[in-house]
Amino acid sequence: MKDFQYPYEFEQFKPIIEKLSNTFKYQDEYIKIEIFNGDARKYIQTLHNIDIVYQDAFSSEVNPLLWTVEYFKDISKTLSDDAILTTYSIATPIRLSIYENNFSIYEYKPENSNRITIALNKKEKAEQYKYIDMELKQQRNTSARALYDS
């Protein structure tokens, strides 16, 4: 990470990147970052009170065990009450896997980027995102299914 040629916009983050490169951890008064290289399913079970999860696993075709209902259940156990889970995946099976763990599903389209999924641990509406009615999706697409471990 420290040898990568980052764009100018990353200049302010160089101390963080260097620390992460050397120790795989960084913490200051506002954030805590850990890089873990290993079995995510086991590692998740050691976490508590997480505020933000960015799910960036390989696709469900390549790495199906990191997109299942059971996996998102493990994640949901680690989250704070007002946590947010976000992922690049907008696929209905993935959203159903998240939804089946009592998340509210939303979509967001950042400027100059693709649509993403936002999942909130709370049931309140998030006006800044487009709400995705997963019940309606299932009614309209009866073959849509969440992903499971087995």
DSSP file (Angstrom, degrees, kcal/mol; ACC not computed):
  #  RESIDUE AA STRUCTURE BP1 BP2  ACC     N-H-->O    O-->H-N    N-H-->O    O-->H-N    TCO  KAPPA ALPHA  PHI   PSI    X-CA   Y-CA   Z-CA
    1    1 A M    >         0   0    0      0, 0.0     3,-0.9     0, 0.0    17,-0.1   0.000 360.0 360.0 360.0 -39.3    0.0    0.0    0.0
    2    2 A K  T 3   +     0   0    0      1,-0.2    16,-0.1    15,-0.2    15,-0.0   0.746 360.0  51.3 -72.9 -19.8    2.7    2.5    0.9
    3    3 A D  T 3  S+     0   0    0      2,-0.1    -1,-0.2     0, 0.0     2,-0.1   0.531  84.1 110.2 -91.9  -6.5    4.5    2.0   -2.5
    4    4 A F  S <  S-     0   0    0     -3,-0.9     2,-1.3     1,-0.1     0, 0.0  -0.424  76.1-120.7 -69.1 142.1    1.3    2.6   -4.6
    5    5 A Q        -     0   0    0     -2,-0.1    -1,-0.1     0, 0.0    -2,-0.1  -0.691  37.4-166.7 -86.8  91.8    1.2    5.9   -6.5
    6    6 A Y        -     0   0    0     -2,-1.3     5,-0.0     1,-0.1     8,-0.0  -0.431  24.4-101.9 -78.1 151.4   -1.9    7.6   -5.1
    7    7 A P    >   -     0   0    0      0, 0.0     3,-2.3     0, 0.0     4,-0.2  -0.250  40.2 -98.4 -66.1 163.4   -3.5   10.6   -6.7
    8    8 A Y  G >  S+     0   0    0      1,-0.3     3,-2.3     2,-0.2     4,-0.3   0.822 119.2  69.6 -52.1 -36.6   -2.8   14.0   -5.2
    9    9 A E  G 3  S+     0   0    0      1,-0.3     3,-0.3     2,-0.1    -1,-0.3   0.679  94.5  57.1 -59.9 -17.9   -6.2   13.9   -3.3
   10   10 A F  G X  S+     0   0    0     -3,-2.3     3,-2.0     1,-0.2     4,-0.5   0.454  74.9 101.6 -91.4  -2.1   -4.7   11.1   -1.0
   11   11 A E  G X  S+     0   0    0     -3,-2.3     3,-1.4     1,-0.3    -1,-0.2   0.876  78.5  53.3 -51.9 -44.2   -1.8   13.3    0.1
   12   12 A Q  G 3  S+     0   0    0     -3,-0.3    -1,-0.3    -4,-0.3     4,-0.2   0.694 107.2  53.9 -66.6 -17.6   -3.4   14.1    3.5
   13   13 A F  G <> S+     0   0    0     -3,-2.0     4,-2.7     1,-0.2     3,-0.4   0.428  75.9 101.7 -96.9   0.1   -3.9   10.3    4.1
   14   14 A K  H <> S+     0   0    0     -3,-1.4     4,-2.8    -4,-0.5     5,-0.2   0.878  79.7  52.1 -55.8 -42.3   -0.3    9.3    3.6
   15   15 A P  H  > S+     0   0    0      0, 0.0     4,-2.1     0, 0.0    -1,-0.2   0.902 112.4  46.6 -61.9 -37.2    0.4    9.0    7.3
   16   16 A I  H  > S+     0   0    0     -3,-0.4     4,-2.7    -4,-0.2    -2,-0.2   0.932 112.9  48.9 -66.8 -45.8   -2.6    6.7    7.7
   17   17 A I  H  X S+     0   0    0     -4,-2.7     4,-2.4     1,-0.2    -1,-0.2   0.903 111.4  49.8 -61.5 -42.2   -1.7    4.6    4.7
   18   18 A E  H  X S+     0   0    0     -4,-2.8     4,-1.7    -5,-0.2    -1,-0.2   0.923 111.6  47.9 -64.2 -43.5    1.9    4.2    6.0
   19   19 A K  H  X>S+     0   0    0     -4,-2.1     4,-2.8    -5,-0.2     6,-0.6   0.930 113.3  48.0 -62.8 -45.2    0.8    3.2    9.4
   20   20 A L  H  X5S+     0   0    0     -4,-2.7     4,-1.7     1,-0.2    -1,-0.2   0.876 109.5  54.4 -61.9 -38.1   -1.7    0.7    7.9
   21   21 A S  H  <5S+     0   0    0     -4,-2.4    -1,-0.2    -5,-0.2    -2,-0.2   0.857 116.8  36.3 -63.5 -35.9    1.1   -0.6    5.6
   22   22 A N  H  <5S+     0   0    0     -4,-1.7    -2,-0.2    -5,-0.1    -1,-0.2   0.859 137.2  12.8 -87.6 -38.4    3.4   -1.3    8.5
   23   23 A T  H  <5S-     0   0    0     -4,-2.8    -3,-0.2     2,-0.3    -2,-0.2   0.509  86.4-127.0-120.6  -8.2    1.0   -2.5   11.3
   24   24 A F  S  <<S+     0   0    0     -4,-1.7    11,-2.9    -5,-0.5     2,-0.3   0.636  83.3  87.9  64.7  15.6   -2.3   -3.2    9.6
   25   25 A K  E     +A   34   0A   0     -6,-0.6     2,-0.3     9,-0.2    -2,-0.3  -0.992  48.0 175.3-141.8 149.3   -3.9   -0.9   12.1
   26   26 A Y  E     +A   33   0A   0      7,-2.5     7,-3.4    -2,-0.3     2,-0.3  -0.965   6.7 170.2-150.1 138.6   -4.6    2.8   12.5
   27   27 A Q  E     +A   32   0A   0     -2,-0.3     2,-0.2     5,-0.2     5,-0.2  -0.977   4.9 158.3-149.9 136.8   -6.5    4.6   15.2
   28   28 A D        -     0   0    0      3,-2.4    -2,-0.0    -2,-0.3     0, 0.0  -0.687  62.8 -73.7-134.8-164.9   -7.0    8.3   16.2
   29   29 A E  S    S+     0   0    0     -2,-0.2     3,-0.1     1,-0.2    -2,-0.0   0.675 129.1  33.4 -70.7 -13.8   -9.6   10.1   18.2
   30   30 A Y  S    S+     0   0    0      1,-0.2     2,-0.3     0, 0.0    -1,-0.2   0.741 119.1  26.5-110.8 -32.9  -12.2    9.7   15.4
   31   31 A I        -     0   0    0      2,-0.0    -3,-2.4     0, 0.0     2,-0.4  -0.911  48.6-158.2-136.6 159.4  -11.6    6.5   13.6
   32   32 A K  E     -A   27   0A   0     -2,-0.3     2,-0.4    -5,-0.2    -5,-0.2  -0.984  16.1-175.8-136.4 126.2  -10.2    3.0   14.0
   33   33 A I  E     +A   26   0A   0     -7,-3.4    -7,-2.5    -2,-0.4     2,-0.4  -0.983   3.8 179.1-125.0 132.3   -9.1    0.9   11.0
   34   34 A E  E     -A   25   0A   0     -2,-0.4     2,-0.6    -9,-0.2    -9,-0.2  -0.998  16.2-151.1-129.7 137.1   -7.9   -2.7   11.0
   35   35 A I        -     0   0    0    -11,-2.9     2,-0.5    -2,-0.4    -2,-0.0  -0.936  17.1-171.6-105.0 124.5   -6.9   -4.7    8.0
   36   36 A F        -     0   0    0     -2,-0.6     2,-0.7     2,-0.1     4,-0.1  -0.970  11.5-166.8-120.6 128.2   -7.4   -8.4    8.4
   37   37 A N        +     0   0    0     -2,-0.5     2,-0.3     2,-0.1    -2,-0.0  -0.910  58.0  53.5-114.0 102.4   -6.2  -11.0    6.0
   38   38 A G  S    S-     0   0    0     -2,-0.7     2,-0.9     0, 0.0     3,-0.1  -0.959  98.7  -9.7 169.4-155.6   -7.9  -14.3    6.7
   39   39 A D    >>  -     0   0    0     -2,-0.3     4,-2.4     1,-0.2     3,-0.6  -0.609  49.5-166.4 -77.4 104.6  -11.2  -15.9    7.2
   40   40 A A  H 3> S+     0   0    0     -2,-0.9     4,-2.5     1,-0.2     5,-0.2   0.846  85.2  61.1 -60.8 -35.8  -13.8  -13.1    7.3
   41   41 A R  H 3> S+     0   0    0      1,-0.2     4,-0.5     2,-0.2    -1,-0.2   0.866 111.4  38.6 -62.8 -35.7  -16.5  -15.3    8.6
   42   42 A K  H X4 S+     0   0    0     -3,-0.6     3,-0.6     2,-0.2     4,-0.3   0.889 114.5  53.6 -79.0 -41.3  -14.4  -16.1   11.7
   43   43 A Y  H >< S+     0   0    0     -4,-2.4     3,-2.2     1,-0.2     4,-0.3   0.885 100.1  61.1 -62.9 -40.1  -13.1  -12.6   12.2
   44   44 A I  H >< S+     0   0    0     -4,-2.5     3,-1.7     1,-0.3    -1,-0.2   0.844  93.8  64.9 -56.1 -34.7  -16.5  -11.0   12.2
   45   45 A Q  T << S+     0   0    0     -3,-0.6    -1,-0.3    -4,-0.5    -2,-0.2   0.619  97.8  55.9 -67.3 -11.1  -17.4  -13.0   15.2
   46   46 A T  T <  S+     0   0    0     -3,-2.2    -1,-0.3    -4,-0.3    -2,-0.2   0.487  91.4  94.1 -96.3  -4.5  -14.8  -11.1   17.2
   47   47 A L    <   -     0   0    0     -3,-1.7     2,-0.3    -4,-0.3     3,-0.1  -0.542  49.1-177.7 -94.6 155.1  -16.2   -7.6   16.4
   48   48 A H        +     0   0    0     -2,-0.2    30,-0.1     1,-0.1    31,-0.1  -0.996  58.0   8.2-149.3 145.8  -18.6   -5.5   18.4
   49   49 A N  S    S+     0   0    0     -2,-0.3     2,-0.3    28,-0.3    30,-0.3   0.868  72.1 176.6  56.3  46.5  -20.4   -2.1   18.1
   50   50 A I  E     -b   79   0B   0     28,-2.8    30,-2.9     1,-0.1    -1,-0.2  -0.641  18.5-168.4 -83.7 137.2  -19.4   -1.4   14.5
   51   51 A D  E     +     0   0B   0     -2,-0.3    33,-2.2     1,-0.3     2,-0.4   0.794  69.4  27.4 -95.0 -34.1  -20.8    1.7   12.9
   52   52 A I  E     -b   84   0B   0     31,-0.2     2,-0.4     2,-0.0    -1,-0.3  -0.995  56.4-174.8-137.2 133.0  -20.0    1.2    9.3
   53   53 A V  E     -b   85   0B   0     31,-2.2    33,-2.9    -2,-0.4     2,-0.7  -0.993   6.4-166.0-124.5 124.9  -19.5   -1.8    7.1
   54   54 A Y  E     -b   86   0B   0     -2,-0.4     2,-0.8    31,-0.2    33,-0.2  -0.923  14.4-152.7-107.3 106.7  -18.4   -1.5    3.5
   55   55 A Q  E     +b   87   0B   0     31,-2.8    33,-0.7    -2,-0.7    34,-0.3  -0.695  31.1 155.8 -83.2 108.1  -19.0   -5.0    2.0
   56   56 A D        +     0   0    0     -2,-0.8    -1,-0.1    31,-0.1     3,-0.1  -0.282  16.9 143.3-131.3  45.8  -16.4   -5.2   -0.9
   57   57 A A        -     0   0    0      9,-0.2     3,-0.1     1,-0.2     6,-0.0  -0.357  62.0 -84.0 -76.7 164.8  -16.0   -9.0   -1.3
   58   58 A F  S    S-     0   0    0      1,-0.1    -1,-0.2    -2,-0.1     8,-0.1  -0.200  71.2 -67.4 -57.8 165.8  -15.5  -10.5   -4.7
   59   59 A S    >>  -     0   0    0      1,-0.1     4,-3.3     3,-0.1     3,-0.5  -0.027  46.3-107.3 -56.9 161.6  -18.8  -11.2   -6.5
   60   60 A S  T 34 S+     0   0    0      1,-0.2    -1,-0.1     2,-0.2     7,-0.1   0.744 120.9  57.6 -65.3 -22.2  -21.2  -13.8   -5.3
   61   61 A E  T 34 S+     0   0    0      2,-0.2    -1,-0.2     1,-0.1    -2,-0.1   0.854 116.2  34.2 -73.1 -34.6  -20.2  -16.0   -8.2
   62   62 A V  T <4 S+     0   0    0     -3,-0.5    -2,-0.2     1,-0.2    -1,-0.1   0.861 138.0  17.1 -86.5 -40.5  -16.6  -15.9   -7.1
   63   63 A N    ><  +     0   0    0     -4,-3.3     3,-1.6     1,-0.1    -1,-0.2  -0.573  67.7 166.0-135.3  68.9  -17.0  -15.8   -3.3
   64   64 A P  G >   +     0   0    0      0, 0.0     3,-1.6     0, 0.0    -1,-0.1   0.767  68.1  69.2 -62.6 -27.9  -20.6  -16.9   -2.5
   65   65 A L  G 3  S+     0   0    0      1,-0.3     3,-0.4     2,-0.2     6,-0.1   0.650  94.3  57.8 -69.1 -13.0  -19.9  -17.4    1.3
   66   66 A L  G <  S+     0   0    0     -3,-1.6    -1,-0.3     1,-0.2    -9,-0.2   0.103 106.2  48.9-102.0  22.9  -19.5  -13.6    1.8
   67   67 A W  S <  S+     0   0    0     -3,-1.6    80,-0.4    -7,-0.1    -1,-0.2   0.181  85.0 114.2-139.8  16.4  -23.0  -12.8    0.4
   68   68 A T  S  > S-     0   0    0     -3,-0.4     4,-2.4    -4,-0.1    80,-0.2  -0.435  75.8-112.7 -95.0 165.1  -25.3  -15.1    2.2
   69   69 A V  H  > S+     0   0    0     78,-2.8     4,-1.8     1,-0.2    79,-0.1   0.904 119.6  51.8 -56.2 -43.5  -28.1  -14.6    4.7
   70   70 A E  H  > S+     0   0    0     77,-0.2     4,-2.0     2,-0.2    -1,-0.2   0.890 108.2  50.5 -64.9 -40.4  -26.0  -16.3    7.4
   71   71 A Y  H  > S+     0   0    0      1,-0.2     4,-2.1     2,-0.2    -1,-0.2   0.934 111.6  46.9 -62.9 -46.6  -23.0  -14.1    6.7
   72   72 A F  H  X S+     0   0    0     -4,-2.4     4,-2.6     1,-0.2    -1,-0.2   0.788 107.7  57.9 -69.2 -25.1  -25.1  -10.9    7.0
   73   73 A K  H  X S+     0   0    0     -4,-1.8     4,-1.5    -5,-0.2    -1,-0.2   0.923 106.0  49.1 -65.9 -43.5  -26.6  -12.3   10.2
   74   74 A D  H  X S+     0   0    0     -4,-2.0     4,-0.5     1,-0.2    -2,-0.2   0.909 112.8  48.0 -60.2 -42.0  -23.0  -12.5   11.6
   75   75 A I  H >X S+     0   0    0     -4,-2.1     3,-1.8     1,-0.2     4,-0.6   0.934 106.7  56.3 -63.2 -45.2  -22.4   -8.9   10.5
   76   76 A S  H >< S+     0   0    0     -4,-2.6     3,-0.8     1,-0.3    -1,-0.2   0.818  99.9  60.0 -60.3 -30.3  -25.7   -7.7   12.0
   77   77 A K  H 3< S+     0   0    0     -4,-1.5    -1,-0.3     1,-0.2   -28,-0.3   0.716 104.7  50.6 -68.3 -20.1  -24.7   -9.1   15.4
   78   78 A T  H << S+     0   0    0     -3,-1.8   -28,-2.8    -4,-0.5    -1,-0.2   0.570  91.6 105.2 -92.0 -10.1  -21.6   -6.8   15.4
   79   79 A L  E <<  -b   50   0B   0     -3,-0.8   -30,-0.3    -4,-0.6   -28,-0.2  -0.369  66.5-124.7 -86.5 150.1  -23.4   -3.6   14.6
   80   80 A S  E >   -     0   0B   0    -30,-2.9     3,-1.5   -32,-0.1    41,-0.1  -0.320  42.0 -96.8 -73.5 169.0  -24.3   -0.6   16.7
   81   81 A D  E 3  S+     0   0B   0      1,-0.3    -1,-0.1    -2,-0.1    -2,-0.1   0.826 123.4  36.9 -61.8 -33.8  -27.9    0.5   16.7
   82   82 A D  E 3  S+     0   0B   0     39,-0.1    -1,-0.3    38,-0.1   -31,-0.0  -0.061  89.0 144.6-111.0  33.5  -27.6    3.2   14.1
   83   83 A A  E <   -     0   0B   0     -3,-1.5    38,-1.7   -33,-0.1     2,-0.4  -0.195  36.5-146.9 -69.7 161.0  -25.0    1.3   11.9
   84   84 A I  E     -bC  52 120B   0    -33,-2.2   -31,-2.2    36,-0.2     2,-0.4  -0.993   6.2-163.3-129.8 137.6  -24.9    1.5    8.1
   85   85 A L  E     -bC  53 119B   0     34,-3.0    34,-3.5    -2,-0.4     2,-0.4  -0.982  14.9-179.6-118.2 132.6  -23.9   -1.3    5.7
   86   86 A T  E     +bC  54 118B   0    -33,-2.9   -31,-2.8    -2,-0.4     2,-0.3  -0.973   5.6 169.9-134.2 148.8  -23.0   -0.4    2.2
   87   87 A T  E     -bC  55 117B   0     30,-2.0    30,-2.6    -2,-0.4   -31,-0.1  -0.990  41.8-124.4-152.6 155.7  -21.9   -2.3   -0.9
   88   88 A Y  S    S+     0   0    0    -33,-0.7     2,-0.3    -2,-0.3   -32,-0.1   0.693  83.4 102.0 -70.8 -19.4  -21.4   -1.9   -4.6
   89   89 A S        +     0   0    0    -34,-0.3    28,-0.2     1,-0.1    -2,-0.2  -0.490  37.5 169.7 -75.4 130.9  -23.8   -4.8   -5.2
   90   90 A I        +     0   0    0     -2,-0.3    -1,-0.1    26,-0.1     2,-0.1   0.195  34.2 133.3-117.4  11.3  -27.3   -3.9   -6.3
   91   91 A A     >  -     0   0    0      1,-0.1     4,-2.5     4,-0.0     3,-0.3  -0.396  61.1-129.9 -66.8 136.9  -28.2   -7.5   -7.2
   92   92 A T  H  > S+     0   0    0      1,-0.2     4,-2.8     2,-0.2     5,-0.2   0.894 105.7  54.4 -57.4 -44.9  -31.6   -8.6   -5.9
   93   93 A P  H  > S+     0   0    0      0, 0.0     4,-1.9     0, 0.0    54,-0.7   0.891 111.1  46.6 -58.7 -36.9  -30.3  -11.8   -4.3
   94   94 A I  H  > S+     0   0    0     -3,-0.3     4,-2.0     2,-0.2    -2,-0.2   0.939 112.4  48.9 -68.4 -47.3  -27.7   -9.9   -2.4
   95   95 A R  H  X S+     0   0    0     -4,-2.5     4,-3.1     1,-0.2    -1,-0.2   0.884 110.6  51.6 -60.8 -37.4  -30.2   -7.3   -1.3
   96   96 A L  H  X S+     0   0    0     -4,-2.8     4,-2.5     2,-0.2    -1,-0.2   0.890 106.0  54.6 -65.8 -38.5  -32.5  -10.1   -0.2
   97   97 A S  H  < S+     0   0    0     -4,-1.9    -1,-0.2    -5,-0.2    -2,-0.2   0.883 114.9  40.3 -61.2 -38.2  -29.7  -11.7    1.8
   98   98 A I  H ><>S+     0   0    0     -4,-2.0     3,-1.9     1,-0.2     5,-0.8   0.927 113.7  53.6 -73.5 -47.1  -29.2   -8.4    3.7
   99   99 A Y  H ><5S+     0   0    0     -4,-3.1     3,-1.7     1,-0.3     4,-0.3   0.842  97.1  64.9 -58.1 -37.7  -33.0   -7.7    3.9
  100  100 A E  T 3<5S+     0   0    0     -4,-2.5    -1,-0.3     1,-0.3    -2,-0.1   0.552  94.8  62.4 -66.9  -5.0  -33.7  -11.1    5.6
  101  101 A N  T < 5S-     0   0    0     -3,-1.9    -1,-0.3    -5,-0.1    -2,-0.2  -0.021 126.5 -97.6-107.0  27.5  -31.6   -9.8    8.5
  102  102 A N  T < 5S+     0   0    0     -3,-1.7     2,-0.3     1,-0.2    -3,-0.2   0.746  75.7 144.1  67.2  28.2  -34.0   -7.0    9.2
  103  103 A F      < -     0   0    0     -5,-0.8     2,-0.5    -4,-0.3    -1,-0.2  -0.711  51.2-125.7 -90.4 148.4  -32.1   -4.2    7.4
  104  104 A S  E     -D  120   0B   0     16,-2.4    16,-2.4    18,-0.4     2,-0.4  -0.829  30.3-138.6 -88.2 133.0  -34.0   -1.5    5.5
  105  105 A I  E     +D  119   0B   0     -2,-0.5    27,-2.7    27,-0.5     2,-0.3  -0.804  28.3 167.0-104.1 133.1  -32.6   -1.4    1.9
  106  106 A Y  E     -DE 118 131B   0     12,-2.8    12,-2.4    -2,-0.4     2,-0.4  -0.876  24.3-136.8-134.3 166.1  -31.9    1.8    0.0
  107  107 A E  E     -DE 117 130B   0     23,-2.5    23,-2.6    -2,-0.3     2,-0.4  -0.974  16.0-172.2-126.8 143.9  -30.1    2.8   -3.1
  108  108 A Y  E     -D  116   0B   0      8,-2.1     8,-2.7    -2,-0.4    21,-0.1  -0.995  12.5-157.0-135.7 141.4  -27.8    5.7   -3.6
  109  109 A K        -     0   0    0     -2,-0.4     6,-0.2     6,-0.2     3,-0.1  -0.859  16.7-155.7-119.8  94.4  -26.2    7.0   -6.8
  110  110 A P    >   -     0   0    0      0, 0.0     3,-1.4     0, 0.0     2,-0.1  -0.311  35.8 -89.3 -64.3 152.4  -23.0    9.0   -6.1
  111  111 A E  T 3  S+     0   0    0      1,-0.3     3,-0.1     0, 0.0     0, 0.0  -0.412 111.6   6.8 -61.8 135.2  -22.0   11.6   -8.6
  112  112 A N  T 3  S+     0   0    0      1,-0.2     2,-0.3    -2,-0.1    -1,-0.3   0.796 119.3  85.4  61.7  32.3  -19.8   10.1  -11.3
  113  113 A S  S <  S-     0   0    0     -3,-1.4    -1,-0.2     3,-0.0     2,-0.1  -0.922  80.4 -89.2-149.8 174.3  -20.2    6.6  -10.0
  114  114 A N        -     0   0    0     -2,-0.3    -6,-0.0     1,-0.1     2,-0.0  -0.371  54.1 -84.0 -82.3 165.7  -22.5    3.6  -10.2
  115  115 A R        -     0   0    0     -6,-0.2     2,-0.3    -2,-0.1    -6,-0.2  -0.354  48.6-164.9 -65.0 150.4  -25.5    2.9   -7.9
  116  116 A I  E     - D   0 108B   0     -8,-2.7    -8,-2.1    -3,-0.1     2,-0.4  -0.904  19.6-112.5-133.6 163.5  -24.8    1.3   -4.6
  117  117 A T  E     -CD  87 107B   0    -30,-2.6   -30,-2.0    -2,-0.3     2,-0.5  -0.841  23.7-167.3 -98.2 134.4  -26.8   -0.4   -1.9
  118  118 A I  E     -CD  86 106B   0    -12,-2.4   -12,-2.8    -2,-0.4     2,-0.5  -0.990   4.8-169.5-117.4 127.1  -27.2    1.2    1.5
  119  119 A A  E     -CD  85 105B   0    -34,-3.5   -34,-3.0    -2,-0.5     2,-0.4  -0.978   5.2-158.2-121.3 127.2  -28.6   -1.0    4.3
  120  120 A L  E     -CD  84 104B   0    -16,-2.4   -16,-2.4    -2,-0.5   -36,-0.2  -0.855  18.5-145.7-109.7 140.8  -29.7    0.6    7.6
  121  121 A N  S    S+     0   0    0    -38,-1.7     2,-0.2    -2,-0.4    -1,-0.1   0.662  84.4  71.7 -73.4 -18.8  -30.0   -1.3   10.9
  122  122 A K  S    S-     0   0    0    -39,-0.3   -18,-0.4     2,-0.1    -2,-0.2  -0.625  78.2-136.0 -97.6 158.5  -32.9    1.0   11.8
  123  123 A K        +     0   0    0     -2,-0.2    -1,-0.1   -20,-0.1     2,-0.1   0.420  68.4 112.1 -92.7   0.7  -36.4    0.9   10.3
  124  124 A E  S    S-     0   0    0      1,-0.1     2,-0.1   -20,-0.0    -2,-0.1  -0.380  76.6 -98.1 -75.2 155.8  -36.7    4.6   10.0
  125  125 A K        -     0   0    0     -2,-0.1     2,-0.7     1,-0.1    -1,-0.1  -0.444  23.8-150.2 -72.3 143.1  -36.8    6.2    6.6
  126  126 A A    >   -     0   0    0     -2,-0.1     3,-2.0     1,-0.1    -1,-0.1  -0.897   8.6-167.2-113.4  97.5  -33.7    7.7    5.2
  127  127 A E  T 3  S+     0   0    0     -2,-0.7    -1,-0.1     1,-0.3     4,-0.1   0.725  80.7  64.9 -61.6 -24.7  -34.9   10.6    3.0
  128  128 A Q  T 3  S+     0   0    0     -3,-0.1     2,-0.3     2,-0.1    -1,-0.3   0.599 101.9  57.0 -77.2  -8.7  -31.5   11.1    1.3
  129  129 A Y  S <  S-     0   0    0     -3,-2.0     2,-0.6   -21,-0.1   -21,-0.2  -0.825  90.8-106.6-119.7 159.4  -31.6    7.6   -0.3
  130  130 A K  E     -E  107   0B   0    -23,-2.6   -23,-2.5    -2,-0.3     2,-0.2  -0.759  38.5-128.9 -84.3 120.8  -34.1    5.9   -2.6
  131  131 A Y  E     -E  106   0B   0     -2,-0.6     2,-0.6   -25,-0.2   -25,-0.2  -0.483  14.6-150.8 -71.2 136.9  -36.0    3.3   -0.6
  132  132 A I        -     0   0    0    -27,-2.7     2,-1.2    -2,-0.2   -27,-0.5  -0.949   7.0-146.3-111.5 114.3  -36.1   -0.2   -2.1
  133  133 A D     >  -     0   0    0     -2,-0.6     4,-2.1     1,-0.2     5,-0.1  -0.672  16.7-176.6 -82.4  97.9  -39.3   -2.1   -1.2
  134  134 A M  H  > S+     0   0    0     -2,-1.2     4,-2.2     1,-0.2    -1,-0.2   0.811  79.6  57.7 -70.6 -29.9  -38.0   -5.6   -1.0
  135  135 A E  H  > S+     0   0    0      2,-0.2     4,-1.9     1,-0.2    -1,-0.2   0.933 109.3  45.8 -62.9 -44.9  -41.4   -7.1   -0.3
  136  136 A L  H  > S+     0   0    0      2,-0.2     4,-2.4     1,-0.2     5,-0.2   0.897 109.6  55.1 -64.5 -41.1  -42.7   -5.6   -3.6
  137  137 A K  H  X S+     0   0    0     -4,-2.1     4,-1.9     1,-0.2    -1,-0.2   0.912 108.7  48.2 -57.7 -43.0  -39.6   -6.8   -5.4
  138  138 A Q  H  < S+     0   0    0     -4,-2.2    -1,-0.2     1,-0.2    -2,-0.2   0.867 110.5  51.3 -67.3 -36.1  -40.3  -10.4   -4.3
  139  139 A Q  H  < S+     0   0    0     -4,-1.9     3,-0.3     1,-0.2    -1,-0.2   0.900 114.9  42.5 -65.8 -40.1  -43.9  -10.1   -5.3
  140  140 A R  H  < S+     0   0    0     -4,-2.4     2,-0.4     1,-0.3    -2,-0.2   0.764 123.2  37.6 -78.7 -25.9  -42.9   -8.9   -8.8
  141  141 A N    ><  +     0   0    0     -4,-1.9     3,-1.9    -5,-0.2    -1,-0.3  -0.756  66.4 177.2-128.2  84.0  -40.1  -11.4   -9.2
  142  142 A T  T 3  S+     0   0    0     -2,-0.4    -1,-0.1    -3,-0.3    -4,-0.1   0.651  79.4  58.5 -66.4 -15.4  -41.2  -14.7   -7.6
  143  143 A S  T 3  S+     0   0    0     -3,-0.1    -1,-0.3     2,-0.0     2,-0.2   0.549  78.3 113.3 -90.1  -6.8  -38.0  -16.4   -8.6
  144  144 A A    <   +     0   0    0     -3,-1.9     2,-0.4    -6,-0.2    -3,-0.1  -0.463  45.4 177.7 -67.9 132.3  -35.8  -14.0   -6.7
  145  145 A R        -     0   0    0     -2,-0.2   -48,-0.2     0, 0.0   -49,-0.2  -0.987  29.2-120.3-137.8 145.0  -34.1  -15.7   -3.8
  146  146 A A        -     0   0    0     -2,-0.4     2,-0.4   -50,-0.2   -52,-0.1  -0.345  39.9-105.6 -70.3 164.4  -31.6  -14.7   -1.1
  147  147 A L        -     0   0    0    -54,-0.7   -78,-2.8   -80,-0.4     2,-0.3  -0.777  36.6-168.3 -96.1 140.9  -28.4  -16.6   -1.0
  148  148 A Y        -     0   0    0     -2,-0.4   -81,-0.0   -80,-0.2   -51,-0.0  -0.878  32.9-114.6-126.5 158.5  -27.8  -19.2    1.8
  149  149 A D              0   0    0     -2,-0.3    -1,-0.1     1,-0.2   -84,-0.0   0.876 360.0 360.0 -59.4 -39.7  -24.7  -21.1    3.0
  150  150 A S              0   0    0     -3,-0.0    -1,-0.2     0, 0.0    -3,-0.0   0.431 360.0 360.0-116.1 360.0  -26.1  -24.5    1.9
